[in-house]
Amino acid sequence: INRKMKKNHHYIPQVYLKYFADKNKKDREDKFLWVFEDPTTAPYRKSPKNLCAEKYFYSFNDDELEPDHDLIENYFNGIETSVSKMLNELFHRKSGFNDKKRRLLFARFICFLHFRTAQAREYFRIHLQNIMKSKFVDDINKSGGYKEWAKKKGDRFSDMSEANFLESFNKIKIVPKKVLAMENMLQASLMTIPCLVERNWTFYKPQKAEDVFVTSDNPVILLNKNFKPDMMPGIALRETDFVFPINPHLCLVASFFTDERYANASRDFVVDINRLIANKSYKYVFGSTNDFRRLFEPH
């Protein structure tokens, strides 16, 4: 049976984004989210199906394999299906995680969501690029150093100093095989699941209905006060917390230093979370309202 390939791969799933849609729409309108690019420009509306998607984002080629456009996309669809009911129950405040299987499935969804984004793709590209560059430099050193290596390469490098060569080399952008980035992404996601499961899960609910959480194109935040904001904190470290806005009225904070419970969130707390999400976004922040002050400014 010939199955139609999916061209548009969502790196933030619609099953999640739809809960951040503006609920004040008229019934005949399509669901939409408010998209914030930066604090100085007005937000615009867009449907979940047209957000955080790229043509063949999860497809890959390999020298020994046929191109595969659907394998990873279908795998993620299975993960999304496993939590779609939970996301709906959480939105209607009807769900808990006393059941170990439900907790594990939801943790799997969050961990894969963290590593499947466009931002994570760039992180893995840089990580693999650095590995490849380090190996190349090691090979030069093993051959007797730069001068010996340059002699073997001939006229192209004979007049170039080692410092100039390394400066030019560091500017080169290496794009590793996509299949390697996929492998790293899958391994990292699986290794992160136990780290999330074992932490205490605190679900924060805004005290006032008009206060709402936002999300972004990088919705799962790893937070560790001992790391600089632009650094990726160690996932296994006890001081690293997970922050994940589940919907406008519920945000999960998983930490060894909080209790396993539902807790009320003040306006200031909601704003602090929203600012954190905005600061950690890749390009876009998504809200269920276009009221910038309500989302990002405390009383």
Backbone hydrogen bonds in HBPLUS format (Angstrom, degrees):
<---DONOR---> <-ACCEPTOR-->    atom                        ^
c    i                          cat <-CA-CA->   ^        H-A-AA   ^      H-
h    n   atom  resd res      DA  || num        DHA   H-A  angle D-A-AA Bond
n    s   type  num  typ     dist DA aas  dist angle  dist       angle   num
A0056-TYR N   A0007-LYS O   2.70 MM  49  5.34 161.6  1.73 160.1 165.0     1
A0009-HIS N   A0054-GLU O   3.06 MM  45  5.50 158.4  2.11 140.8 139.6     2
A0054-GLU N   A0009-HIS O   2.97 MM  45  5.50 155.2  2.04 142.7 147.2     3
A0011-TYR N   A0052-CYS O   2.87 MM  41  5.78 147.4  1.98 149.1 159.9     4
A0016-TYR N   A0013-PRO O   3.17 MM   3  5.54 150.4  2.26 105.1 113.4     5
A0017-LEU N   A0013-PRO O   3.07 MM   4  6.39 171.7  2.07 153.4 155.2     6
A0018-LYS N   A0014-GLN O   2.97 MM   4  5.75 163.8  1.99 151.6 153.2     7
A0019-TYR N   A0016-TYR O   3.30 MM   3  6.10 157.1  2.36 120.2 124.8     8
A0020-PHE N   A0017-LEU O   2.87 MM   3  5.57 165.3  1.89 125.4 130.5     9
A0021-ALA N   A0018-LYS O   3.21 MM   3  5.33 157.5  2.26 109.5 110.5    10
A0022-ASP N   A0032-PHE O   2.88 MM  10  6.09 157.8  1.93 178.2 173.5    11
A0029-GLU N   A0026-LYS O   3.03 MM   3  5.55 159.1  2.07 116.9 123.6    12
A0033-LEU N   A0046-LYS O   2.78 MM  13  5.47 164.7  1.80 154.3 153.5    13
A0046-LYS N   A0033-LEU O   2.95 MM  13  5.47 149.6  2.05 149.4 158.9    14
A0034-TRP N   A0287-GLY O   2.95 MM 253  5.11 171.6  1.96 160.9 158.7    15
A0287-GLY N   A0034-TRP O   2.90 MM 253  5.11 158.0  1.95 144.4 151.7    16
A0035-VAL N   A0044-TYR O   2.72 MM   9  5.32 170.9  1.73 160.3 163.4    17
A0044-TYR N   A0035-VAL O   3.16 MM   9  5.32 148.8  2.27 136.7 142.1    18
A0036-PHE N   A0285-VAL O   2.77 MM 249  5.02 173.2  1.77 156.1 158.1    19
A0285-VAL N   A0036-PHE O   2.98 MM 249  5.02 158.0  2.03 145.9 152.6    20
A0041-THR N   A0038-ASP O   3.32 MM   3  5.90 164.6  2.35 118.5 122.4    21
A0050-ASN N   A0047-SER O   2.96 MM   3  5.43 152.7  2.03 114.3 122.8    22
A0051-LEU N   A0048-PRO O   3.20 MM   3  5.22 164.2  2.23 111.7 111.6    23
A0057-PHE N   A0054-GLU O   3.33 MM   3  5.24 140.3  2.49 131.0 120.0    24
A0059-SER N   A0056-TYR O   3.27 MM   3  5.10 159.9  2.31  99.5 105.5    25
A0060-PHE N   A0068-ASP O   3.05 MM   8  5.66 148.2  2.15 139.2 147.8    26
A0068-ASP N   A0060-PHE O   3.05 MM   8  5.66 166.4  2.06 163.4 165.9    27
A0065-LEU N   A0062-ASP O   3.10 MM   3  5.06 157.5  2.15 104.7 111.8    28
A0074-ASN N   A0070-ASP O   2.79 MM   4  5.75 165.1  1.82 159.5 162.2    29
A0075-TYR N   A0071-LEU O   3.13 MM   4  6.31 147.8  2.23 138.8 147.9    30
A0076-PHE N   A0072-ILE O   2.95 MM   4  6.26 159.0  2.00 155.6 159.9    31
A0077-ASN N   A0073-GLU O   2.99 MM   4  6.25 147.5  2.10 142.0 151.7    32
A0078-GLY N   A0074-ASN O   3.10 MM   4  6.40 146.7  2.22 142.4 149.7    33
A0079-ILE N   A0075-TYR O   3.25 MM   4  6.66 150.1  2.34 142.7 150.3    34
A0080-GLU N   A0076-PHE O   2.90 MM   4  6.19 160.0  1.94 154.6 159.9    35
A0081-THR N   A0077-ASN O   2.91 MM   4  6.11 157.6  1.96 147.3 153.4    36
A0082-SER N   A0078-GLY O   3.14 MM   4  6.31 147.7  2.25 140.8 148.6    37
A0083-VAL N   A0080-GLU O   3.16 MM   3  5.51 149.8  2.26 106.3 114.8    38
A0084-SER N   A0080-GLU O   3.04 MM   4  6.03 116.5  2.46 145.2 161.9    39
A0084-SER N   A0081-THR O   3.42 MM   3  5.18 153.7  2.50  95.8 103.1    40
A0087-LEU N   A0083-VAL O   2.87 MM   4  6.13 161.2  1.91 163.3 167.8    41
A0088-ASN N   A0084-SER O   3.16 MM   4  6.37 151.8  2.24 140.3 147.4    42
A0089-GLU N   A0085-LYS O   2.91 MM   4  6.20 156.9  1.96 148.7 155.3    43
A0090-LEU N   A0086-MET O   2.80 MM   4  6.01 159.4  1.84 154.3 160.0    44
A0091-PHE N   A0087-LEU O   3.03 MM   4  6.15 147.6  2.14 137.5 146.1    45
A0092-HIS N   A0088-ASN O   3.13 MM   4  6.41 143.8  2.27 141.1 150.3    46
A0094-LYS N   A0089-GLU O   2.73 MM   5  4.90 170.4  1.74 142.5 144.8    47
A0093-ARG N   A0090-LEU O   3.12 MM   3  4.74 160.5  2.16  98.2 101.5    48
A0103-ARG N   A0099-ASP O   3.11 MM   4  6.36 161.3  2.15 153.1 158.7    49
A0104-LEU N   A0100-LYS O   2.93 MM   4  6.11 157.2  1.98 147.1 153.2    50
A0105-LEU N   A0101-LYS O   2.93 MM   4  6.16 161.2  1.97 152.5 157.2    51
A0106-PHE N   A0102-ARG O   2.96 MM   4  6.14 159.3  2.01 149.8 155.3    52
A0107-ALA N   A0103-ARG O   2.91 MM   4  6.06 154.7  1.97 146.4 153.9    53
A0108-ARG N   A0104-LEU O   2.90 MM   4  6.09 152.5  1.97 145.1 152.8    54
A0109-PHE N   A0105-LEU O   3.07 MM   4  6.32 155.5  2.13 142.6 148.6    55
A0110-ILE N   A0106-PHE O   3.05 MM   4  6.33 161.2  2.08 149.5 153.6    56
A0111-CYS N   A0107-ALA O   2.93 MM   4  6.10 166.9  1.95 154.8 158.1    57
A0112-PHE N   A0108-ARG O   3.03 MM   4  6.11 166.6  2.05 152.2 155.8    58
A0113-LEU N   A0109-PHE O   2.93 MM   4  5.98 147.7  2.03 140.9 150.9    59
A0114-HIS N   A0110-ILE O   2.95 MM   4  6.19 143.9  2.08 143.5 152.7    60
A0115-PHE N   A0111-CYS O   3.37 MM   4  6.65 148.1  2.48 140.7 147.3    61
A0116-ARG N   A0112-PHE O   2.99 MM   4  5.92 122.7  2.33 146.5 159.3    62
A0121-ARG N   A0117-THR O   2.98 MM   4  6.24 152.3  2.06 142.5 150.6    63
A0122-GLU N   A0118-ALA O   3.13 MM   4  6.42 152.9  2.21 143.7 149.4    64
A0123-TYR N   A0119-GLN O   3.02 MM   4  6.32 151.9  2.10 143.4 151.8    65
A0124-PHE N   A0120-ALA O   2.86 MM   4  6.16 161.3  1.89 158.3 161.5    66
A0125-ARG N   A0121-ARG O   2.97 MM   4  6.18 149.2  2.07 142.2 151.2    67
A0126-ILE N   A0122-GLU O   3.01 MM   4  6.24 164.2  2.03 152.1 154.8    68
A0127-HIS N   A0123-TYR O   2.93 MM   4  6.11 159.2  1.97 147.7 154.3    69
A0128-LEU N   A0124-PHE O   2.87 MM   4  5.99 167.7  1.89 150.2 152.9    70
A0129-GLN N   A0125-ARG O   2.83 MM   4  5.92 153.1  1.90 144.4 153.2    71
A0130-ASN N   A0126-ILE O   2.90 MM   4  6.09 158.2  1.95 149.5 154.1    72
A0131-ILE N   A0127-HIS O   3.15 MM   4  6.45 150.6  2.24 142.1 150.0    73
A0132-MET N   A0128-LEU O   2.94 MM   4  6.20 162.4  1.97 152.7 156.9    74
A0133-LYS N   A0129-GLN O   2.86 MM   4  6.10 158.6  1.90 152.8 159.0    75
A0134-SER N   A0130-ASN O   2.91 MM   4  5.99 156.8  1.97 142.9 149.4    76
A0135-LYS N   A0131-ILE O   3.01 MM   4  6.24 153.7  2.08 146.2 153.1    77
A0136-PHE N   A0132-MET O   3.08 MM   4  6.31 151.7  2.17 142.2 149.7    78
A0137-VAL N   A0133-LYS O   2.99 MM   4  6.29 160.5  2.03 153.1 157.3    79
A0138-ASP N   A0134-SER O   2.92 MM   4  6.13 153.9  1.99 145.0 152.7    80
A0139-ASP N   A0135-LYS O   2.94 MM   4  6.20 150.5  2.03 145.1 152.7    81
A0140-ILE N   A0136-PHE O   3.09 MM   4  6.45 148.0  2.20 144.3 152.6    82
A0141-ASN N   A0137-VAL O   3.03 MM   4  6.36 159.2  2.07 150.3 155.3    83
A0142-LYS N   A0138-ASP O   2.90 MM   4  6.15 153.2  1.97 148.1 155.9    84
A0143-SER N   A0139-ASP O   3.11 MM   4  6.28 133.6  2.34 136.9 148.1    85
A0143-SER N   A0140-ILE O   3.18 MM   3  5.21 132.2  2.42  94.8 107.5    86
A0145-GLY N   A0140-ILE O   3.12 MM   5  5.55 146.5  2.24 143.5 142.8    87
A0144-GLY N   A0141-ASN O   3.18 MM   3  5.46 161.4  2.22 110.3 113.3    88
A0149-TRP N   A0145-GLY O   3.05 MM   4  6.25 161.1  2.09 153.8 159.9    89
A0150-ALA N   A0146-TYR O   2.75 MM   4  5.92 160.2  1.79 158.4 163.6    90
A0151-LYS N   A0147-LYS O   3.04 MM   4  6.25 152.1  2.12 144.4 151.2    91
A0152-LYS N   A0148-GLU O   3.29 MM   4  6.56 157.1  2.35 145.5 150.2    92
A0153-LYS N   A0149-TRP O   3.22 MM   4  6.51 135.6  2.42 138.9 151.0    93
A0153-LYS N   A0150-ALA O   3.11 MM   3  5.05 128.3  2.39  93.3 107.2    94
A0154-GLY N   A0151-LYS O   3.21 MM   3  5.35 148.5  2.32 100.0 109.0    95
A0157-PHE N   A0154-GLY O   3.40 MM   3  6.45 152.7  2.48 128.1 130.1    96
A0158-SER N   A0155-ASP O   3.33 MM   3  5.00 147.2  2.45  94.4 103.7    97
A0160-MET N   A0157-PHE O   3.19 MM   3  5.19 161.6  2.23 105.9 111.3    98
A0165-PHE N   A0161-SER O   2.91 MM   4  6.13 156.9  1.96 149.5 156.7    99
A0166-LEU N   A0162-GLU O   2.91 MM   4  6.12 166.7  1.93 152.7 155.5   100
A0167-GLU N   A0163-ALA O   2.98 MM   4  6.15 152.4  2.06 143.3 151.3   101
A0168-SER N   A0164-ASN O   3.02 MM   4  6.21 161.0  2.06 147.3 151.7   102
A0169-PHE N   A0165-PHE O   2.78 MM   4  5.95 157.4  1.83 151.1 158.9   103
A0170-ASN N   A0166-LEU O   2.89 MM   4  5.98 154.6  1.95 145.3 150.5   104
A0171-LYS N   A0168-SER O   3.18 MM   3  5.35 139.1  2.36  99.5 110.7   105
A0172-ILE N   A0169-PHE O   3.13 MM   3  5.41 152.6  2.21 105.9 114.2   106
A0180-LEU N   A0177-LYS O   2.98 MM   3  5.48 137.3  2.17 110.2 121.1   107
A0182-MET N   A0178-LYS O   2.92 MM   4  6.24 156.4  1.97 152.8 159.9   108
A0183-GLU N   A0179-VAL O   2.99 MM   4  6.16 155.3  2.05 139.6 145.9   109
A0184-ASN N   A0180-LEU O   3.00 MM   4  6.25 162.6  2.03 150.2 154.3   110
A0185-MET N   A0181-ALA O   2.91 MM   4  6.08 156.6  1.96 146.5 153.4   111
A0186-LEU N   A0182-MET O   2.93 MM   4  6.17 162.6  1.96 155.1 158.7   112
A0187-GLN N   A0183-GLU O   3.03 MM   4  6.17 166.0  2.05 151.3 155.4   113
A0188-ALA N   A0184-ASN O   2.94 MM   4  6.03 164.9  1.96 150.2 154.7   114
A0189-SER N   A0185-MET O   3.03 MM   4  6.15 158.6  2.08 145.9 151.8   115
A0190-LEU N   A0186-LEU O   3.08 MM   4  6.28 166.8  2.10 151.4 154.2   116
A0191-MET N   A0187-GLN O   3.02 MM   4  6.18 159.2  2.06 150.8 156.6   117
A0192-THR N   A0188-ALA O   3.11 MM   4  6.19 132.7  2.34 140.2 151.5   118
A0192-THR N   A0189-SER O   3.22 MM   3  5.28 135.6  2.43  96.7 108.6   119
A0195-CYS N   A0192-THR O   3.00 MM   3  5.29 120.1  2.37 106.9 122.5   120
A0196-LEU N   A0192-THR O   3.19 MM   4  6.56 146.8  2.31 155.0 164.7   121
A0196-LEU N   A0193-ILE O   3.11 MM   3  5.34 126.2  2.41 104.0 117.1   122
A0197-VAL N   A0193-ILE O   2.99 MM   4  6.22 166.4  2.01 160.8 164.9   123
A0198-GLU N   A0194-PRO O   3.15 MM   4  6.16 161.9  2.18 148.8 151.3   124
A0199-ARG N   A0196-LEU O   3.30 MM   3  5.57 149.3  2.40 105.4 113.7   125
A0200-ASN N   A0255-SER O   3.00 MM  55  5.29 147.2  2.11 123.2 128.2   126
A0255-SER N   A0200-ASN O   2.93 MM  55  5.29 150.9  2.02 147.5 149.9   127
A0261-ARG N   A0201-TRP O   3.25 MM  60  6.77 131.2  2.50 130.6 142.7   128
A0202-THR N   A0253-VAL O   2.98 MM  51  5.29 168.6  1.99 145.4 148.9   129
A0253-VAL N   A0202-THR O   2.90 MM  51  5.29 160.0  1.94 155.0 161.7   130
A0203-PHE N   A0261-ARG O   2.89 MM  58  6.36 159.0  1.94 154.0 160.6   131
A0263-ALA N   A0203-PHE O   2.83 MM  60  6.11 161.7  1.87 154.6 155.9   132
A0204-TYR N   A0251-CYS O   2.82 MM  47  5.18 169.6  1.83 157.6 155.8   133
A0251-CYS N   A0204-TYR O   3.05 MM  47  5.18 149.8  2.14 138.7 147.9   134
A0205-LYS N   A0263-ALA O   2.84 MM  58  6.18 160.0  1.88 161.9 168.5   135
A0265-ALA N   A0205-LYS O   2.61 MM  60  5.36 148.1  1.70 145.6 142.2   136
A0207-GLN N   A0265-ALA O   2.87 MM  58  5.55 152.1  1.95 157.5 149.1   137
A0211-ASP N   A0208-LYS O   3.09 MM   3  5.60 156.0  2.15 113.4 120.6   138
A0213-PHE N   A0248-PRO O   2.79 MM  35  4.39 161.7  1.83 121.0 126.7   139
A0215-THR N   A0286-PHE O   2.95 MM  71  5.24 164.4  1.98 152.7 157.9   140
A0286-PHE N   A0215-THR O   2.75 MM  71  5.24 170.8  1.75 137.2 140.5   141
A0217-ASP N   A0284-TYR O   3.21 MM  67  5.82 147.2  2.32 154.1 150.9   142
A0221-ILE N   A0243-VAL O   2.88 MM  22  4.98 173.0  1.88 156.4 155.8   143
A0243-VAL N   A0221-ILE O   2.84 MM  22  4.98 151.9  1.92 148.0 153.7   144
A0223-LEU N   A0241-ASP O   2.87 MM  18  5.08 165.6  1.89 147.5 152.1   145
A0241-ASP N   A0223-LEU O   2.76 MM  18  5.08 166.8  1.78 150.2 152.4   146
A0227-PHE N   A0224-ASN O   3.02 MM   3  5.66 168.5  2.03 124.9 127.3   147
A0231-MET N   A0228-LYS O   2.98 MM   3  5.40 166.1  2.00 123.4 125.8   148
A0237-LEU N   A0234-GLY O   3.32 MM   3  5.49 151.2  2.41 102.0 110.1   149
A0240-THR N   A0237-LEU O   3.10 MM   3  5.53 163.1  2.13 114.0 119.4   150
A0242-PHE N   A0254-ALA O   3.00 MM  12  4.99 161.7  2.04 141.7 147.4   151
A0254-ALA N   A0242-PHE O   2.86 MM  12  4.99 155.4  1.92 140.2 148.4   152
A0244-PHE N   A0252-LEU O   2.84 MM   8  5.10 162.3  1.87 153.3 156.9   153
A0252-LEU N   A0244-PHE O   2.83 MM   8  5.10 167.0  1.84 149.2 144.6   154
A0246-ILE N   A0250-LEU O   2.89 MM   4  5.58 131.8  2.12 135.2 150.0   155
A0247-ASN N   A0250-LEU O   3.21 MM   3  5.34 163.9  2.24 147.2 147.8   156
A0250-LEU N   A0247-ASN O   3.15 MM   3  5.34 175.3  2.15 120.5 120.1   157
A0270-VAL N   A0266-SER O   3.04 MM   4  6.35 164.1  2.07 156.3 159.6   158
A0271-VAL N   A0267-ARG O   2.96 MM   4  6.19 164.0  1.99 153.8 158.1   159
A0272-ASP N   A0268-ASP O   2.90 MM   4  6.08 155.0  1.97 145.8 152.9   160
A0273-ILE N   A0269-PHE O   2.97 MM   4  6.27 157.0  2.03 151.9 157.5   161
A0274-ASN N   A0270-VAL O   2.90 MM   4  6.17 161.0  1.94 150.4 156.2   162
A0275-ARG N   A0271-VAL O   2.86 MM   4  6.07 156.8  1.91 151.1 157.0   163
A0276-LEU N   A0272-ASP O   2.99 MM   4  6.17 152.7  2.07 142.0 149.8   164
A0277-ILE N   A0273-ILE O   2.90 MM   4  6.19 162.1  1.93 154.7 158.9   165
A0278-ALA N   A0274-ASN O   2.91 MM   4  6.12 156.8  1.97 145.8 152.5   166
A0279-ASN N   A0275-ARG O   2.88 MM   4  6.06 156.6  1.93 147.2 153.4   167
A0280-LYS N   A0276-LEU O   2.99 MM   4  6.19 142.2  2.13 145.8 156.0   168
A0281-SER N   A0278-ALA O   3.34 MM   3  5.20 158.4  2.39  97.4 103.7   169
A0295-LEU N   A0291-ASP O   3.23 MM   4  6.50 151.5  2.31 151.1 159.0   170
A0296-PHE N   A0292-PHE O   2.96 MM   4  6.05 159.7  2.00 158.8 163.5   171
A0297-GLU N   A0293-ARG O   2.90 MM   4  4.92 150.4  1.99 138.3 139.4   172
